[in-house]
Amino acid sequence: MAQTRDGLVIVDQHAAHERLVYERMKAQMAEGSVTRQALLTPEVVDLDPAEAERVASRAEELAEMGLIVEAFGAGAVLVRETPAMLGDTDVQGLIRDIADDLAEHGAALSLKERMAEVCGTMACHGSVRSGRILTAPEMNALLRQMEATPHSGQCNHGRPTYVELKLHDLEKLFGRR
């Protein structure tokens, strides 16, 4: 929640941060410069053999998106690097969601052609969780980034990232107008 000159703004921190991460990721991909972060310990993600094969077969495309994976036996992939902007992300969940996406769409389209979807999946996994309490500097940084980012008023799923209540609306709510 933040005060404005003529009211207040209530922000859905997960939705807002997800949109910011999504827009940064899209920009980095368009420039061909997704910064990666090596995992201290590569993470093994167990999948069924068909899912593991689908993910491993797209390793080159995933690398362009900042995700370094390789086959690791019949039913697993090894994740060595993730997009740096995702921070400390849930690698298991991210890979499973990508595997589900690949199963749903098959080889009909390349990941690049579905970049918005894949970016959305990655952004969701790399965003501030809704129950997390942000510090005042983190809240201010989120608000400043929202001000500077196009389309930050709605999340990747089309929902609003914030609601603004004008002073006169608040006064009406409390029977003062």
Contact map, one row per residue, 1 for C-alpha under 8 A:
111000011110000000000000000000000000000000000000000000000000000000000000000000000000000000000000000000000000000000000000000000000000000000000000000000000000000000000000000000000
111100011100000000000000000000000000000000000000000000000000000000000000000000000000000000000000000000000000000000000000000000000000000000000000000000000000000000000000000000000
111110111000000000000000000000000000000000000000000000000000000000000000000000000000000000000000000000000000000000000000000000000000000000000000000000000000000000000000000000000
011111111000000000000000000000000000000000000000000000000000000000000000000000000000000000000000000000000000000000000000000000000000000000000000000000000000000000000000000000000
001111110000000000000000000000000000000000000000000000000000000000000000000000000000000000000000000000000000000000000000000000000000000000000000000000000000000000000000000000000
000111110000000000000000000000000000000000000000000000000000000000000000000000000000000000000000000000000000000000000000000000000000000000000000000000000000000000000110000000000
001111111000000000000000000000000000000000000000000000000000000000000000000000000000000000000000000000000000000000000000000000000000000000000000000000000000000000011111010000000
111111111100000000000000000000000000000000000000000000000000000000000000000000000000000000000000000000000000000000000000000000000000000000000000000000000000000000011110000000000
111100111110000000000000000000000000000000000000000000000000000000000000000000000000000000000000000000000000000000000000000000000000000000000000000000000000000001111000000000000
110000011111000000000000000000000000000000000000000000000000000000000000000000000000000000000000000000000000000000000000000000000000000000000000000000000000000001110000000000000
100000001111100100000000000000000000000000000000000000000000000000000000000000000000000000000000000000000000000000000000000000000000000000000000000000000000000011100000000000000
000000000111111100000000000000000000000000000000000000000000000000000000000000000000000000000000000000000000000000000000000000000100000000000000000000000000000011000000000000000
000000000011111110000000000000000000000000000000000000000000000000000000000000000000000000000000000000000000000000000000000000011100000000000000000000000000000010000000000000000
000000000001111111000000000000000000000000000000000000000000000000000000000000000000000000000000000000000000000000000000000000111100000000000000000000000000000000000000000000000
000000000001111111100000000000000000000000000000000000000000000000000000000000000000000000000000000000000000000000000000000000000000000000000000000000000111000110000000000000000
000000000011111111110000000000000000000000000000000000000000000000000000000000000000000000000000000000000000000000000000000000000000000000000100010000011110000011000000000000000
000000000000111111111000000000000000000000000000000000000000000000000000000000000000000000000000000000000000000000000000000000110000000000000100000000000000000000000000000000000
000000000000011111111100000000000000000000000000000000000000000000000000000000000000000000000000000000000000000000000001001101110000000000000000000000000011000000000000000000000
000000000000001111111110000000000000000000000000000000000000000000000000000000000000000000000000000000000000000000000000001000000000000000000000000000110111000000000000000000000
000000000000000111111111000000000000000000000000000000000000000000000000000000000000000000000000000000000000000000000000000000000000000000000000110010010000000000000000000000000
000000000000000011111111100000000000000000000000000000000000000000000000000000000000110000000000000000000000000000000000001001100000000000000000000000000000000000000000000000000
000000000000000001111111110000000000000000000000000000000000000000000000000000000000000000000000000000000000000000000011011000000000000000000000000000000001000000000000000000000
000000000000000000111111111000000000000000000000000000000000000000000000000000000000000000000000000000000000000000000000000000000000000000000000000010000000000000000000000000000
000000000000000000011111111100000000000000000000000000000000000000000000000000000000000000000000000000000000000000000000000000000000000000000000000000000000000000000000000000000
000000000000000000001111111110000100000000000000000000000000000000000000000000000000100000000000000000000000000000000010001000000000000000000000000000000000000000000000000000000
000000000000000000000111111111000000000000000000000000000000000000000000000000000000000000000000000000000000000000110010000000000000000000000000000000000000000000000000000000000
000000000000000000000011111111100000000000000000000000000000000000000000000000000000000000000000000000000000000000000000000000000000000000000000000000000000000000000000000000000
000000000000000000000001111111111110000000000000000000000000000000000000000000000000000000000000000000000000000000000000000000000000000000000000000000000000000000000000000000000
000000000000000000000000111111111100000000000000000000000000000110000000000000000000000000000000000000000000000000000000000000000000000000000000000000000000000000000000000000000
000000000000000000000000011111111000000000000000000000000000000000000000000000000000000000000000000000000000000000000000000000000000000000000000000000000000000000000000000000000
000000000000000000000000001111111100000000000000000000000000000000000000000000000000000000000000000000000000000000000000000000000000000000000000000000000000000000000000000000000
000000000000000000000000000111111100000000000000000000000000000100000000000000000000000000000000000000000000000000000000000000000000000000000000000000000000000000000000000000000
000000000000000000000000000111111110000000000000000000000000000000000000000000000000000000000000000000000000000000000000000000000000000000000000000000000000000000000000000000000
000000000000000000000000100110111111000000000000000000000000000111000000000000000011000000000000000000000000000000000000000000000000000000000000000000000000000000000000000000000
000000000000000000000000000100001111100000000000000000000000000001000000000000000011100000000000000000000000000000000000000000000000000000000000000000000000000000000000000000000
000000000000000000000000000000000111110000000000000000000000000001100000000000001111000000000000000000000000000000000000000000000000000000000000000000000000000000000000000000000
000000000000000000000000000000000011111000000000000000000000000000000000000000001111000000000000000000000000000000000000000000000000000000000000000000000000000000000000000000000
000000000000000000000000000000000001111100000000000000000000000000000000000000011100000000000000000000000000000000000000000000000000000000000000000000000000000000000000000000000
000000000000000000000000000000000000111111100000000000000000000000000000000000111100000000000000000000000000000000000000000000000000000000000000000000000000000000000000000000000
000000000000000000000000000000000000011111000000000000000000000000000000000000000000000000000000000000000000000000000000000000000000000000000000000000000000000000000000000000000
000000000000000000000000000000000000001111100000000000000000000000000000000000010000000000000000000000000000000000000000000000000000000000000000000000000000000000000000000000000
000000000000000000000000000000000000001111110000000000000000000000000000000001111000000000000000000000000000000000000000000000000000000000000000000000000000000000000000000000000
000000000000000000000000000000000000001011111000000000000000000000000000000001110000000000100000000000000000000000000000000000000000000000000000000000000000000000000000000000000
000000000000000000000000000000000000000001111100000000000000000000000001000111100000000000000000000000000000000000000000000000000000000000000000000000000000000000000000000000000
000000000000000000000000000000000000000000111110000000000000000000000000000111100000000000010010000000000000000000000000000000000000000000000000000000000000000000000000000000000
000000000000000000000000000000000000000000011111000100000000000000000000001110000000000000000000000000000000000000000000000000000000000000000000000000000000000000000000000000000
000000000000000000000000000000000000000000001111111100000000000000000000001110000000000000000001000000000000000000000000000000000000000000000000000000000000000000000000000000000
000000000000000000000000000000000000000000000111111100000000000000000000001100000000000000000000000000000000000000000000000000000000000000000000000000000000000000000000000000000
000000000000000000000000000000000000000000000011111110000000000000000000011100000000000000000000000000000000000000000000000000000000000000000000000000000000000000000000000000000
000000000000000000000000000000000000000000000011111111000000000000000000001000000000000000000000000000000000000000000000000000000000000000000000000000000000000000000000000000000
000000000000000000000000000000000000000000000011111111100000000000000000001000000000000000000000001100100000000000000000000000000000000000000000000000000000000000000000000000000
000000000000000000000000000000000000000000000111111111110000000000000010011110000000000000000000001000000000000000000000000000000000000000000000000000000000000000000000000000000
000000000000000000000000000000000000000000000000111111111000000000000010011000000000000000000000000000000000000000000000000000000000000000000000000000000000000000000000000000000
000000000000000000000000000000000000000000000000011111111100000000000000000000000000000000000000001001100000000000000000000000000000000000000000000000000000000000000000000000000
000000000000000000000000000000000000000000000000001111111110000000001000000010000000000000000000011001000000000000000000000000000000000000000000000000000000000000000000000000000
000000000000000000000000000000000000000000000000000111111110000000001110000010000000000000000000000000000000000000000000000000000000000000000000000000000000000000000000000000000
000000000000000000000000000000000000000000000000000011111111000000000000000000000000000000000000000000000000000000000000000000000000000000000000000000000000000000000000000000000
000000000000000000000000000000000000000000000000000001111111110000000000000000000000000000000000000000000000000000000000000000000000000000000000000000000000000000000000000000000
000000000000000000000000000000000000000000000000000000111111111000111100000000000000000000000000000000000000000000000000000000000000000000000000000000000000000000000000000000000
000000000000000000000000000000000000000000000000000000001111111100000000000000000000000000000000000000000000000000000000000000000000000000000000000000000000000000000000000000000
000000000000000000000000000000000000000000000000000000000111111110000000000000000000000000000000000000000000001100000000000000000000000000000000000000000000000000000000000000000
000000000000000000000000000000000000000000000000000000000111111111111000000000000000000000000000000000000000001000000000000000000000000000000000000000000000000000000000000000000
000000000000000000000000000000000000000000000000000000000011111111111000000000000000000000000000000000000000000000000000000000000000000000000000000000000000000000000000000000000
000000000000000000000000000010010100000000000000000000000001111111100000000000000000000000000000000000000000000000000000000000000000000000000000000000000000000000000000000000000
000000000000000000000000000010000100000000000000000000000000111111100000000000000010000000000000000000000000000000000000000000000000000000000000000000000000000000000000000000000
000000000000000000000000000000000111000000000000000000000000011111110000000000001111000000000000000000000000000000000000000000000000000000000000000000000000000000000000000000000
000000000000000000000000000000000001000000000000000000000010011111111000000000111110000000000000000000000000000000000000000000000000000000000000000000000000000000000000000000000
000000000000000000000000000000000000000000000000000000000010011001111100000000111100000000000000000000000000000000000000000000000000000000000000000000000000000000000000000000000
000000000000000000000000000000000000000000000000000000110010011000111110000011111000000000000000000000000000000000000000000000000000000000000000000000000000000000000000000000000
000000000000000000000000000000000000000000000000000000010010000000011111000011100000000000000000000000000000000000000000000000000000000000000000000000000000000000000000000000000
000000000000000000000000000000000000000000000000000110010000000000001111110111000000000000000000000000000000000000000000000000000000000000000000000000000000000000000000000000000
000000000000000000000000000000000000000000010000000000000000000000000111111111000000000000000000000000000000000000000000000000000000000000000000000000000000000000000000000000000
000000000000000000000000000000000000000000000000000000000000000000000011111110000000000000000000000000000000000000000000000000000000000000000000000000000000000000000000000000000
000000000000000000000000000000000000000000000000100110000000000000000011111100000000000000000000000000000000000000000000000000000000000000000000000000000000000000000000000000000
000000000000000000000000000000000000000000000111111110000000000000000001111110000000000000000000000000000000000000000000000000000000000000000000000000000000000000000000000000000
000000000000000000000000000000000000000000011111100100000000000000000011111111000000000000000000000000000000000000000000000000000000000000000000000000000000000000000000000000000
000000000000000000000000000000000000000000011110000100110000000000001111101111100000000000000000000000000000000000000000000000000000000000000000000000000000000000000000000000000
000000000000000000000000000000000000000001111000000000000000000000001111000111110000000000000000000000000000000000000000000000000000000000000000000000000000000000000000000000000
000000000000000000000000000000000000001001111000000000000000000000111100000011111100000000100000000000000000000000000000000000000000000000000000000000000000000000000000000000000
000000000000000000000000000000000000011011100000000000000000000000111000000001111100000000000000000000000000000000000000000000000000000000000000000000000000000000000000000000000
000000000000000000000000000000000001111001000000000000000000000001111000000000111110000000000000000000000000000000000000000000000000000000000000000000000000000000000000000000000
000000000000000000000000000000000001111000000000000000000000000001110000000000111111010000000000000000000000000000000000000000000000000000000000000000000000000000000000000000000
000000000000000000000000000000000111100000000000000000000000000011100000000000001111111000000000000000000000000000000000000000000000000000000000000000000000000000000000000000000
000000000000000000000000000000000111100000000000000000000000000001000000000000000111111000000000000000000000000000000000000000000000000000000000000000000000000000000000000000000
000000000000000000001000100000000010000000000000000000000000000000000000000000000011111000000000000000000000000000000000000001000000000000000000000000000000000000000000000000000
000000000000000000001000000000000000000000000000000000000000000000000000000000000111111110000000000000000000000000000000011011100000000000000000000000000000000000000000000000000
000000000000000000000000000000000000000000000000000000000000000000000000000000000011111110000000000000000000000000000000000001000000000000000000000000000000000000000000000000000
000000000000000000000000000000000000000000000000000000000000000000000000000000000000011111000000000000000000000000000000000001000000000000000000000000000000000000000000000000000
000000000000000000000000000000000000000000000000000000000000000000000000000000000000011111100100000000000000000000000000000011000000000000000000000000000000000000000000000000000
000000000000000000000000000000000000000000000000000000000000000000000000000000000000000111111100000000000000000000000000000011000000000000000000000000000000000000000000000000000
000000000000000000000000000000000000000000100000000000000000000000000000000000100000000011111110000000000000000000000000000000000000000000000000000000000000000000000000000000000
000000000000000000000000000000000000000000001000000000000000000000000000000000000000000001111111000000000000000000000000000000000000000000000000000000000000000000000000000000000
000000000000000000000000000000000000000000000000000000000000000000000000000000000000000001111111100000000000000000000000000010000000000000000000000000000000000000000000000000000
000000000000000000000000000000000000000000000000000000000000000000000000000000000000000011111111110000000000000000000000110010000000000000000000000000000000000000000000000000000
000000000000000000000000000000000000000000001000000000000000000000000000000000000000000000111111111000000000000000000000000000000000000000000000000000000000000000000000000000000
000000000000000000000000000000000000000000000010000000000000000000000000000000000000000000011111111100000000000000000000000000000000000000000000000000000000000000000000000000000
000000000000000000000000000000000000000000000000000000000000000000000000000000000000000000001111111110000000000000000000100000000000000000000000000000000000000000000000000000000
000000000000000000000000000000000000000000000000000000100000000000000000000000000000000000000111111111000000000000000100100000000000000000000000000000000000000000000000000000000
000000000000000000000000000000000000000000000000001101100000000000000000000000000000000000000011111111100000000000000000000000000000000000000000000000000000000000000000000000000
000000000000000000000000000000000000000000000000001000000000000000000000000000000000000000000001111111110000000000000000000000000000000000000000000000000000000000000000000000000
000000000000000000000000000000000000000000000000000000000000000000000000000000000000000000000000111111111000000000000000000000000000000000000000000000000000000000000000000000000
000000000000000000000000000000000000000000000000000001100000000000000000000000000000000000000000011111111110000000000000000000000000000000000000000000000000000000000000000000000
000000000000000000000000000000000000000000000000001001000000000000000000000000000000000000000000001111111100000000000000000000000000000000000000000000000000000000000000000000000
000000000000000000000000000000000000000000000000000000000000000000000000000000000000000000000000000111111100000000000000000000000000000000000000000000000000000000000000000000000
000000000000000000000000000000000000000000000000000000000000000000000000000000000000000000000000000011111111100000000000000000000000000000000000000000000000000000000000000000000
000000000000000000000000000000000000000000000000000000000000000000000000000000000000000000000000000001111111100000000000000000000000000000000000000000000000000000000000000000000
000000000000000000000000000000000000000000000000000000000000000000000000000000000000000000000000000001001111110000000000000000000000000000000000000000000000000000000000000000000
000000000000000000000000000000000000000000000000000000000000000000000000000000000000000000000000000000001111110000000000000000000000000000000000000000000000000000000000000000000
000000000000000000000000000000000000000000000000000000000000000000000000000000000000000000000000000000001111111011000000000000000000000000000000000000000000000000000000000000000
000000000000000000000000000000000000000000000000000000000000000000000000000000000000000000000000000000000011111111000000000000000000000000000000000000000000000000000000000000000
000000000000000000000000000000000000000000000000000000000000110000000000000000000000000000000000000000000000111111100100000000000000000000000000000000000000000000000000000000000
000000000000000000000000000000000000000000000000000000000000100000000000000000000000000000000000000000000000011111100000000000000000000000000000000000000000000000000000000000000
000000000000000000000000000000000000000000000000000000000000000000000000000000000000000000000000000000000000111111100000000000000000000000000000000000000000000000000000000000000
000000000000000000000000000000000000000000000000000000000000000000000000000000000000000000000000000000000000111111111100000000000000000000000000000000000000000000000000000000000
000000000000000000000000010000000000000000000000000000000000000000000000000000000000000000000000000000000000001111111110000000000000000000000000000000000000000000000000000000000
000000000000000000000000010000000000000000000000000000000000000000000000000000000000000000000000000000000000000001111111000000000000000000000000000000000000000000000000000000000
000000000000000000000000000000000000000000000000000000000000000000000000000000000000000000000000000000000000000001111111100000000000000000000000000000000000000000000000000000000
000000000000000000000000000000000000000000000000000000000000000000000000000000000000000000000000010000000000001001111111110000000000000000000000000000000000000000000000000000000
000000000000000000000100110000000000000000000000000000000000000000000000000000000000000000000000000000000000000000111111111000000000000000000000000000000000000000000000000000000
000000000000000001000100000000000000000000000000000000000000000000000000000000000000000000000000000000000000000000011111111100000000000000000000000000000001000000000000000000000
000000000000000000000000000000000000000000000000000000000000000000000000000000000000000000000100110000000000000000001111111110000000000000000000000000000000000000000000000000000
000000000000000000000100000000000000000000000000000000000000000000000000000000000000010000000100000000000000000000000111111111000000000000000000000000000000000000000000000000000
000000000000000001101100100000000000000000000000000000000000000000000000000000000000010000000000000000000000000000000011111111100000000000000000000000000000000000000000000000000
000000000000000001000000000000000000000000000000000000000000000000000000000000000000000000000000000000000000000000000001111111100000000000000000000000000000000000000000000000000
000000000000000000000000000000000000000000000000000000000000000000000000000000000000010011001100000000000000000000000000111111100000000000000000000000000000000000000000000000000
000000000000000001001000000000000000000000000000000000000000000000000000000000000000111111000000000000000000000000000000011111110000000000000000000000000000000000000000000000000
000000000000010011001000000000000000000000000000000000000000000000000000000000000000010000000000000000000000000000000000001111111000000000000000000000000000000000000000000000000
000000000000110011000000000000000000000000000000000000000000000000000000000000000000000000000000000000000000000000000000000001111101000000000000000000000000000000000000000000000
000000000000110000000000000000000000000000000000000000000000000000000000000000000000000000000000000000000000000000000000000000111111000000000000000000000000000000000000000000000
000000000001110000000000000000000000000000000000000000000000000000000000000000000000000000000000000000000000000000000000000000011111000000000000000000000000000000000000000000000
000000000000000000000000000000000000000000000000000000000000000000000000000000000000000000000000000000000000000000000000000000001111100000000000000000000000000000000000000000000
000000000000000000000000000000000000000000000000000000000000000000000000000000000000000000000000000000000000000000000000000000011111110000000000000000000000000000000000000000000
000000000000000000000000000000000000000000000000000000000000000000000000000000000000000000000000000000000000000000000000000000000011111000000000000000000000000000000000000000000
000000000000000000000000000000000000000000000000000000000000000000000000000000000000000000000000000000000000000000000000000000000001111101100000000000000000000000000000000000000
000000000000000000000000000000000000000000000000000000000000000000000000000000000000000000000000000000000000000000000000000000000000111111100000000000000000000000000000000000000
000000000000000000000000000000000000000000000000000000000000000000000000000000000000000000000000000000000000000000000000000000000000011111110000000000000000000000000000000000000
000000000000000000000000000000000000000000000000000000000000000000000000000000000000000000000000000000000000000000000000000000000000001111111000000000000000000000000000000000000
000000000000000000000000000000000000000000000000000000000000000000000000000000000000000000000000000000000000000000000000000000000000011111111100000000000000000000000000000000000
000000000000000000000000000000000000000000000000000000000000000000000000000000000000000000000000000000000000000000000000000000000000011111111110000000000000000000000000000000000
000000000000000000000000000000000000000000000000000000000000000000000000000000000000000000000000000000000000000000000000000000000000000111111111000000000000000000000000000000000
000000000000000000000000000000000000000000000000000000000000000000000000000000000000000000000000000000000000000000000000000000000000000011111111100000000000000000000000000000000
000000000000000110000000000000000000000000000000000000000000000000000000000000000000000000000000000000000000000000000000000000000000000001111111110000000000000000000000000000000
000000000000000000000000000000000000000000000000000000000000000000000000000000000000000000000000000000000000000000000000000000000000000000111111111000000000000000000000000000000
000000000000000000000000000000000000000000000000000000000000000000000000000000000000000000000000000000000000000000000000000000000000000000011111111100000000000000000000000000000
000000000000000000010000000000000000000000000000000000000000000000000000000000000000000000000000000000000000000000000000000000000000000000001111111110000000000000000000000000000
000000000000000100010000000000000000000000000000000000000000000000000000000000000000000000000000000000000000000000000000000000000000000000000111111111011000000000000000000000000
000000000000000000000000000000000000000000000000000000000000000000000000000000000000000000000000000000000000000000000000000000000000000000000011111111010000000000000000000000000
000000000000000000000000000000000000000000000000000000000000000000000000000000000000000000000000000000000000000000000000000000000000000000000001111111000000000000000000000000000
000000000000000000010010000000000000000000000000000000000000000000000000000000000000000000000000000000000000000000000000000000000000000000000000111111110000000000000000000000000
000000000000000000000000000000000000000000000000000000000000000000000000000000000000000000000000000000000000000000000000000000000000000000000000011111110000000000000000000000000
000000000000000000100000000000000000000000000000000000000000000000000000000000000000000000000000000000000000000000000000000000000000000000000000000011111100000000000000000000000
000000000000000100110000000000000000000000000000000000000000000000000000000000000000000000000000000000000000000000000000000000000000000000000000011011111110000010000000000000000
000000000000000100000000000000000000000000000000000000000000000000000000000000000000000000000000000000000000000000000000000000000000000000000000010000111110000111000000000000000
000000000000001100100000000000000000000000000000000000000000000000000000000000000000000000000000000000000000000000000000000000000000000000000000000000111111111111000000000000000
000000000000001101100000000000000000000000000000000000000000000000000000000000000000000000000000000000000000000000000000000000000000000000000000000000011111111110000000000000000
000000000000001001100100000000000000000000000000000000000000000000000000000000000000000000000000000000000000000000000001000000000000000000000000000000000111111000000000000000000
000000000000000000000000000000000000000000000000000000000000000000000000000000000000000000000000000000000000000000000000000000000000000000000000000000000111111000000000000000000
000000000000000000000000000000000000000000000000000000000000000000000000000000000000000000000000000000000000000000000000000000000000000000000000000000000111111100000000000000000
000000000000000000000000000000000000000000000000000000000000000000000000000000000000000000000000000000000000000000000000000000000000000000000000000000000111111110000000000000000
000000000000001000000000000000000000000000000000000000000000000000000000000000000000000000000000000000000000000000000000000000000000000000000000000000001110011111100000000000000
000000000011101100000000000000000000000000000000000000000000000000000000000000000000000000000000000000000000000000000000000000000000000000000000000000011110001111100000000000000
000000001111000100000000000000000000000000000000000000000000000000000000000000000000000000000000000000000000000000000000000000000000000000000000000000001100000111110000000000000
000000001110000000000000000000000000000000000000000000000000000000000000000000000000000000000000000000000000000000000000000000000000000000000000000000000000000111111000000000000
000000111100000000000000000000000000000000000000000000000000000000000000000000000000000000000000000000000000000000000000000000000000000000000000000000000000000001111100000000000
000000111000000000000000000000000000000000000000000000000000000000000000000000000000000000000000000000000000000000000000000000000000000000000000000000000000000000111110110000000
000001110000000000000000000000000000000000000000000000000000000000000000000000000000000000000000000000000000000000000000000000000000000000000000000000000000000000011111110000000
000001110000000000000000000000000000000000000000000000000000000000000000000000000000000000000000000000000000000000000000000000000000000000000000000000000000000000001111111000000
000000100000000000000000000000000000000000000000000000000000000000000000000000000000000000000000000000000000000000000000000000000000000000000000000000000000000000000111111100001
000000000000000000000000000000000000000000000000000000000000000000000000000000000000000000000000000000000000000000000000000000000000000000000000000000000000000000001111111110000
000000100000000000000000000000000000000000000000000000000000000000000000000000000000000000000000000000000000000000000000000000000000000000000000000000000000000000001111111111000
000000000000000000000000000000000000000000000000000000000000000000000000000000000000000000000000000000000000000000000000000000000000000000000000000000000000000000000011111111111
000000000000000000000000000000000000000000000000000000000000000000000000000000000000000000000000000000000000000000000000000000000000000000000000000000000000000000000001111111111
000000000000000000000000000000000000000000000000000000000000000000000000000000000000000000000000000000000000000000000000000000000000000000000000000000000000000000000000111111110
000000000000000000000000000000000000000000000000000000000000000000000000000000000000000000000000000000000000000000000000000000000000000000000000000000000000000000000000011111110
000000000000000000000000000000000000000000000000000000000000000000000000000000000000000000000000000000000000000000000000000000000000000000000000000000000000000000000000001111111
000000000000000000000000000000000000000000000000000000000000000000000000000000000000000000000000000000000000000000000000000000000000000000000000000000000000000000000000001111111
000000000000000000000000000000000000000000000000000000000000000000000000000000000000000000000000000000000000000000000000000000000000000000000000000000000000000000000001001100111
